[in-house]
């Protein structure tokens, strides 16, 4: 149970990577007050929680409707995670999270909480894929509860990171953010390889 919790929490936190979202978050809220920024961060993280929890439990049924096998989706999700991880190892935010156009649109919006901050910056394709793949591994009630707890804790941790960014913490400088991004990228790359390696034998049997 502890091993599954660590896998779920670290992989979700690494793919969401709220640290790398701080520069875009601050750039899109330059004219907002600290209170307004904190409110948008809170709404965005709550939305992220609901989206990931929803896909964690409904994703497999959607795949059945479209005839997609879970091993195939797990491999596809692993490839997406690997692409994100490679960009993170270069200390840059992957276009998988959000495109340049979506970021520019967010700058022009008065409230960016739901989009683009929550979707797709926090709960983008990579995070949704990870939550769905993890739900396939949550075969028991205990693991399902642990997955939900992991999603809640990751959402709370993301709010904590955005809260620090919104209040302008001195220590959260560019060098510290790049170091953390590279470390999470390495962790995410290992998770992606594990997802693909686990799914390949299942795909051949399927």
Buried (B, 14 or more C-beta within 10 A) or exposed (E): EEEBBEBBBBBBBBBBBBBBBBBBBBEBBEEBEEEBBBBBBBBBBBBBBBBBBEBBBEBBEEBEEEEBBBBBBBBBBBBBBBBBBBBBBEBEBBBBBBEEEBBEBBBEBEBBBEBBBBBBBBBBBBBBBBBBBBBBBBEEEEBBEBBBEBBEBBBEBBBEBBBBBBEEEEEBEEEEBBEBBBEBBBBBBBBBBBBBEBBBEBBEEE
